[in-house]
Amino acid sequence: MAFLPDIEQQTAARLAELGFDLVELRQGGTARRPLLQVRIERAEMGGDRGVTVDDCAVASRALEAWLDGTGLGQGQYVLEVSSPGLDRALRRPDEWRRFAGRLAEVLVPALGGRFAVRIVQVVEDPEPSVELEFPKGVLRTVKLAEIKEARLAVDW
């Protein structure tokens, strides 16, 4: 299925103009009815105020105006805008840094699978990596490029 070229970068740029960061963009659906799931957060990460329903509506309207002009799915696309939720994806070093001390679920094929870990710290040199505490207190530094998937774990 053909989506717009550079759709992730274009979506992120439009959200940045509104004061939001793109956390995750998932694409699905069919060529006739594409589905875009957009997860956003406030650009100013220091505050305690999360993404509201009104924030999602503002972002949705702005993205719809742009998407309508592209002819995506001949206007029959589905757009879902929401907050990243409790089990948000982790990709960039700043996201890992922000959630240091929290639990995460990571998929690291080079280490043999999926693990429940605690995020210790981000290491930038020589390449972006994260120090993780694995079960039984084992500390290991893993390159972000080796982590295929990562999400915050819900710590009840």
C-alpha positions, -999 to +999 in steps of 0.1 A: +000+000+000+014+034-010+012+061+016+026+096+011+064+099+008+080+110+040+047+109+058+063+105+092+085+136+087+056+156+073+033+147+101+059+155+127+065+189+111+028+198+111+024+187+147+055+207+158+039+239+145+010+232+169+034+225+199+032+187+198+058+160+192+050+129+172+056+099+194+044+072+170+028+069+136+013+036+125+000+030+090-025+003+080-058-002+064-061-007+026-052+014-004-089+025-007-092+032+031-058+039+046-056+040+084-032+064+102-028+061+140-010+091+154+003+093+190+013+128+202+026+145+233+032+181+243+065+194+230+073+209+265+079+177+283+086+194+316+050+200+326+027+175+343-002+183+319-007+154+295-024+154+261-061+162+264-090+154+242-090+190+230-053+186+221-061+155+200-090+174+183-067+203+174-041+180+160-067+159+142-082+190+124-048+202+113-037+168+100-071+163+083-068+196+064-034+186+051-044+150+043-075+162+024-052+182+002-030+152-006-058+130-019-048+102+004-073+073-001-094+097-022-104+113+011-116+080+026-088+076+051-092+070+088-072+092+111-069+084+148-050+109+171-044+101+207-019+103+236+009+076+237-008+059+267+008+041+296+027+016+274+041+042+250+068+033+225+104+043+232+126+051+202+148+082+206+175+088+232+155+117+247+126+094+253+148+068+270+164+095+291+130+110+301+119+076+314+151+065+333+141+045+363+109+031+347+102-004+337+101-013+300+095-043+277+122-046+250+127-069+221+164-074+214+169-102+188+207-102+193+201-111+229+175-138+221+142-122+226+119-100+247+128-089+282+113-069+311+140-044+321+145-012+341+159+018+322+191+030+340+206+057+318+213+067+282+249+065+269+256+087+238+292+078+230+303+062+207+267+056+195+233+060+212+229+032+237+209+026+269+220+009+301+193-016+312+189-036+343+178-071+333+163-096+357+184-106+388+201-071+387+222-078+356+233-045+340+239-044+303+244-016+278+225-021+245+228+000+214+194+016+205+199+002+169+198-033+183+165-028+200+138-038+176+109-027+198+105-011+232+075+001+252+071+014+288+057-013+310+028-006+332+041-007+368+010-015+390 
